[in-house]
């Protein structure tokens, strides 16, 4: 079952956080993706990141991985605000195709004043 965590994205500022995943090395043999949409049923994304574009993956010797999504200040400036929606983060084991949702929640984009 995915953990729940609501996030705030500040329009015009770099968005990032560090999600620690215990007991798995996601740096080899896994694809990680994060998407945000205005609703679960929305067909278009507000943001979309993968470990090939926007998500950094690291692994420590103590047996845990870090998923670090980053949305640039330029990209957050292009998001309409105020806005609310939903997001999730999943990882897929490339050899088996098994997908695990690790985190889900709501997002809120606060409007930028200084431009």
N, C-alpha and C positions, 0 to 999 in steps of 0.2 A: 504494500500500500504506500503510495507516494506521500511524502511529507507536504505540509501546506505552509507557504510563506508568501505574504503579500509584499509587493515592492512598490517604491515610488521612483519614478524616472523624472529627473529635472530637465526640462526642455533646454537645450543649449549647453548642457554640462555632460561630461563623460560619465557614463553609467557603468559600474562594475561591482561585483561582489564575489566572494570566495565560498563555494559550496564544497565541503569536505565529505567524501564518500569513504566509508570504512571497509576494509577487507577486500578491495578489488583494485587491480591495476588497469585503469581505463586508457593508458597511453599506448597500448598495443592490442590490436584486434577488436577495437570498439569504435563506433561512430557516435558522437554526442550531438544533439540538436536541441535548440530552444526556439520556440515561436510564441509570439503574442498576437492576439486577435481581439477585435472589439467585442466579440461574443463567441461562445463555443461553436455556433452555427455559421459564423462569418466565413466566406470563401477566400477573402484576401487577408494577408498578414500585415500587422503594423510593424513588426520586426521579425527577422528570421536569422538565426545564427547557427553555425556548425563548428566542429572542431577544425574544419578546413578554412573557416571564415568567421572570426569573431569570438571563438571560444578557445581558451588556452587550457591544456590538460597537463598536469604534473603528477608525479607519483613519488612518495617518500619511502625510504627504507623501512619505515615503521608500519607499512602495510595499508596506507590509505592514499587515495587520489584526491586531487583538487580540480574542480570544474570552475573555471573563471571566465564568465561571459563579460564581454566589453562591447558597449555601444558608444561610438565616438561622439564627441560634442557636435560635430557637423551632422551626424545622423539623428541625434536627439533633437537638434534644432529643426529638422525637417518633419518631425512628428507634430501633428495638430494637437494643440492643448487649449483648455483642459480636455483630457480624454481618460476614459477608464476601459478596462478590458480584462482578459484572462490570458494566462500563459502556462506553459509547462516545459520541463526539461526531461528528455529521455536519452537513454543510451541503448545502442543495439550491438549485440555481439555479431561480428561479421561472419564468423564461421557457421553459426546456427540460425541467425536471423531473429533470435529472441530479443524483444524490445521490453525495456523496463522503464516505467515512468518513475523518476526519482524525486521530482519536486513539482508542485503546481500551486497556483494561487491567482490572485488578482493583481493587476498593475494599475497605477494611476500616474498620468503625466501632468506635472505642474507647469504652468506657463512661465516662460522666461520674460523678464522685464528688461534686463540689460542686454542690448544686442550690438 
